């Protein structure tokens, strides 16, 4: 595996983790807010994998 593939796999795991936190925090506003922000941050960090150079 290349470094790029390993990094991408790591970010996928972070996204799965964020989704799990969102599910666990249903009904709790601040926990849900933090989980959604964490998911958005993970997706922002994944943008370079999808941009063409």
SEKOLMI-149048 format. One record per atom (N, C-alpha, C): atom name; residue number from 1; x, y, z; residue in three letters. Coordinates in nm, 4 decimals. Last residue first. Example, Ala and Ser with C-alpha at 12.3 -4.5 7.8 and 13.67 -1.06 7.14 Angstrom:
<marnus>
(N,2,(1.2850,-0.2250,0.7080),SER)
(CA,2,(1.3670,-0.1060,0.7140),SER)
(C,2,(1.2900,0.0030,0.7870),SER)
(N,1,(1.3190,-0.5690,0.7800),ALA)
(CA,1,(1.2300,-0.4500,0.7800),ALA)
(C,1,(1.3200,-0.3300,0.7800),ALA)
</marnus>
This chain:
<marnus>
(N,53,(-0.5003,1.7616,-0.9613),UNK)
(CA,53,(-0.3893,1.8580,-0.9542),UNK)
(C,53,(-0.3643,1.9228,-1.0876),UNK)
(N,52,(-0.8258,1.7201,-0.8398),UNK)
(CA,52,(-0.7287,1.6944,-0.9469),UNK)
(C,52,(-0.6224,1.8012,-0.9407),UNK)
(N,51,(-0.9359,1.6036,-0.5244),UNK)
(CA,51,(-0.9053,1.7154,-0.6168),UNK)
(C,51,(-0.8054,1.6709,-0.7215),UNK)
(N,50,(-0.9529,1.3955,-0.3477),UNK)
(CA,50,(-1.0484,1.3965,-0.4584),UNK)
(C,50,(-1.0232,1.5099,-0.5587),UNK)
(N,49,(-0.7710,1.4324,-0.1476),UNK)
(CA,49,(-0.7720,1.3014,-0.2132),UNK)
(C,49,(-0.8589,1.3007,-0.3372),UNK)
(N,48,(-0.8273,1.6878,-0.0426),UNK)
(CA,48,(-0.7125,1.6698,-0.1326),UNK)
(C,48,(-0.7076,1.5348,-0.2036),UNK)
(N,47,(-1.0604,1.6294,0.1250),UNK)
(CA,47,(-1.0729,1.6994,-0.0033),UNK)
(C,47,(-0.9504,1.6791,-0.0937),UNK)
(N,46,(-1.0275,1.5317,0.3783),UNK)
(CA,46,(-1.0271,1.4344,0.2679),UNK)
(C,46,(-1.0334,1.5005,0.1311),UNK)
(N,45,(-1.0592,1.7427,0.5504),UNK)
(CA,45,(-0.9239,1.6895,0.5350),UNK)
(C,45,(-0.9148,1.5870,0.4225),UNK)
(N,44,(-1.3374,1.7624,0.5314),UNK)
(CA,44,(-1.2538,1.8700,0.4774),UNK)
(C,44,(-1.1113,1.8198,0.4547),UNK)
(N,43,(-1.4142,1.5319,0.6692),UNK)
(CA,43,(-1.4435,1.5426,0.5259),UNK)
(C,43,(-1.3601,1.6524,0.4609),UNK)
(N,42,(-1.3304,1.6011,0.9281),UNK)
(CA,42,(-1.2731,1.4835,0.8602),UNK)
(C,42,(-1.2947,1.4922,0.7091),UNK)
(N,41,(-1.5000,1.8204,0.9739),UNK)
(CA,41,(-1.3542,1.8387,0.9705),UNK)
(C,41,(-1.2859,1.7218,0.9002),UNK)
(N,40,(-1.7476,1.6907,0.9764),UNK)
(CA,40,(-1.7194,1.7908,0.8733),UNK)
(C,40,(-1.5693,1.8132,0.8606),UNK)
(N,39,(-1.7141,1.5315,1.2076),UNK)
(CA,39,(-1.7372,1.4695,1.0773),UNK)
(C,39,(-1.7045,1.5663,0.9647),UNK)
(N,38,(-1.6887,1.7354,1.4020),UNK)
(CA,38,(-1.5799,1.6404,1.3816),UNK)
(C,38,(-1.5932,1.5722,1.2458),UNK)
(N,37,(-1.9438,1.8487,1.3832),UNK)
(CA,37,(-1.8266,1.9307,1.3495),UNK)
(C,37,(-1.7057,1.8404,1.3223),UNK)
(N,36,(-2.0909,1.6301,1.4770),UNK)
(CA,36,(-2.1114,1.6777,1.3392),UNK)
(C,36,(-1.9926,1.7633,1.2943),UNK)
(N,35,(-1.9970,1.6152,1.7396),UNK)
(CA,35,(-1.9804,1.5020,1.6490),UNK)
(C,35,(-1.9952,1.5447,1.5038),UNK)
(N,34,(-2.0782,1.8604,1.8482),UNK)
(CA,34,(-1.9368,1.8267,1.8396),UNK)
(C,34,(-1.9102,1.7136,1.7428),UNK)
(N,33,(-2.3590,1.8252,1.8272),UNK)
(CA,33,(-2.2918,1.9373,1.7619),UNK)
(C,33,(-2.1428,1.9060,1.7417),UNK)
(N,32,(-2.3985,1.6065,1.9959),UNK)
(CA,32,(-2.4302,1.5955,1.8531),UNK)
(C,32,(-2.3592,1.7047,1.7747),UNK)
(N,31,(-2.3262,1.7213,2.2372),UNK)
(CA,31,(-2.2525,1.6042,2.1894),UNK)
(C,31,(-2.2749,1.5861,2.0397),UNK)
(N,30,(-2.5214,1.9205,2.2504),UNK)
(CA,30,(-2.3798,1.9569,2.2424),UNK)
(C,30,(-2.2933,1.8405,2.1955),UNK)
(N,29,(-2.7777,1.7686,2.2488),UNK)
(CA,29,(-2.7415,1.8740,2.1535),UNK)
(C,29,(-2.5910,1.8969,2.1417),UNK)
(N,28,(-2.8746,1.4557,2.2429),UNK)
(CA,28,(-2.7903,1.5411,2.3267),UNK)
(C,28,(-2.7283,1.6475,2.2367),UNK)
(N,27,(-3.0070,1.3003,2.0593),UNK)
(CA,27,(-3.0838,1.3557,2.1696),UNK)
(C,27,(-3.0039,1.4446,2.2631),UNK)
(N,26,(-2.7360,1.0944,1.9815),UNK)
(CA,26,(-2.8717,1.1352,1.9452),UNK)
(C,26,(-2.9470,1.1831,2.0691),UNK)
(N,25,(-2.4797,1.0038,2.0160),UNK)
(CA,25,(-2.5170,1.1293,2.0813),UNK)
(C,25,(-2.6560,1.1783,2.0424),UNK)
(N,24,(-2.4376,0.7758,1.8687),UNK)
(CA,24,(-2.4361,0.7643,2.0145),UNK)
(C,24,(-2.4874,0.8894,2.0844),UNK)
(N,23,(-2.4379,0.8828,1.6092),UNK)
(CA,23,(-2.5442,0.7895,1.6494),UNK)
(C,23,(-2.5527,0.7809,1.8017),UNK)
(N,22,(-2.2027,1.0346,1.6253),UNK)
(CA,22,(-2.3310,1.1003,1.5974),UNK)
(C,22,(-2.4459,1.0114,1.6422),UNK)
(N,21,(-2.0120,0.8360,1.6665),UNK)
(CA,21,(-2.0345,0.9360,1.7710),UNK)
(C,21,(-2.1675,1.0080,1.7503),UNK)
(N,20,(-2.0330,0.7050,1.4171),UNK)
(CA,20,(-2.0662,0.6346,1.5411),UNK)
(C,20,(-2.0929,0.7304,1.6554),UNK)
(N,19,(-1.9374,0.9076,1.2539),UNK)
(CA,19,(-2.0762,0.8623,1.2366),UNK)
(C,19,(-2.1219,0.7870,1.3610),UNK)
(N,18,(-1.6736,0.9160,1.3455),UNK)
(CA,18,(-1.7595,1.0339,1.3618),UNK)
(C,18,(-1.9064,0.9952,1.3485),UNK)
(N,17,(-1.5857,0.6616,1.2606),UNK)
(CA,17,(-1.5877,0.6953,1.4030),UNK)
(C,17,(-1.6813,0.8135,1.4289),UNK)
(N,16,(-1.5976,0.6982,0.9874),UNK)
(CA,16,(-1.6816,0.5956,1.0490),UNK)
(C,16,(-1.6953,0.6224,1.1990),UNK)
(N,15,(-1.3995,0.8952,0.9667),UNK)
(CA,15,(-1.5376,0.9269,0.9273),UNK)
(C,15,(-1.6337,0.8265,0.9897),UNK)
(N,14,(-1.1738,0.7501,1.0489),UNK)
(CA,14,(-1.2165,0.8663,1.1268),UNK)
(C,14,(-1.3614,0.9027,1.0938),UNK)
(N,13,(-1.1623,0.5645,0.8391),UNK)
(CA,13,(-1.1877,0.5171,0.9752),UNK)
(C,13,(-1.2328,0.6316,1.0655),UNK)
(N,12,(-1.0987,0.7398,0.6329),UNK)
(CA,12,(-1.2252,0.6660,0.6262),UNK)
(C,12,(-1.2617,0.6147,0.7659),UNK)
(N,11,(-0.8449,0.8170,0.7154),UNK)
(CA,11,(-0.9528,0.9168,0.7182),UNK)
(C,11,(-1.0888,0.8500,0.7078),UNK)
(N,10,(-0.7085,0.5727,0.6744),UNK)
(CA,10,(-0.7168,0.6323,0.8076),UNK)
(C,10,(-0.8294,0.7330,0.8173),UNK)
(N,9,(-0.7281,0.5529,0.3972),UNK)
(CA,9,(-0.7919,0.4521,0.4821),UNK)
(C,9,(-0.8087,0.5040,0.6248),UNK)
(N,8,(-0.5662,0.7700,0.3263),UNK)
(CA,8,(-0.7070,0.7703,0.2893),UNK)
(C,8,(-0.7839,0.6711,0.3767),UNK)
(N,7,(-0.3159,0.6818,0.4237),UNK)
(CA,7,(-0.3772,0.8055,0.4749),UNK)
(C,7,(-0.5265,0.8082,0.4476),UNK)
(N,6,(-0.2830,0.4540,0.2606),UNK)
(CA,6,(-0.2885,0.4394,0.4063),UNK)
(C,6,(-0.3536,0.5619,0.4694),UNK)
(N,5,(-0.2700,0.5742,0.0083),UNK)
(CA,5,(-0.3771,0.4794,0.0381),UNK)
(C,5,(-0.3937,0.4612,0.1889),UNK)
(N,4,(-0.0361,0.7274,0.0390),UNK)
(CA,4,(-0.1636,0.7934,0.0081),UNK)
(C,4,(-0.2812,0.7019,0.0429),UNK)
(N,3,(0.1597,0.5341,0.0726),UNK)
(CA,3,(0.1288,0.6248,0.1836),UNK)
(C,3,(-0.0062,0.6937,0.1634),UNK)
(N,2,(0.0454,0.2235,-0.0727),UNK)
(CA,2,(0.1190,0.3491,-0.0751),UNK)
(C,2,(0.0795,0.4333,0.0461),UNK)
(N,1,(0.0840,-0.1183,0.0000),UNK)
(CA,1,(0.0000,0.0000,0.0000),UNK)
(C,1,(0.0883,0.1243,0.0000),UNK)
</marnus>
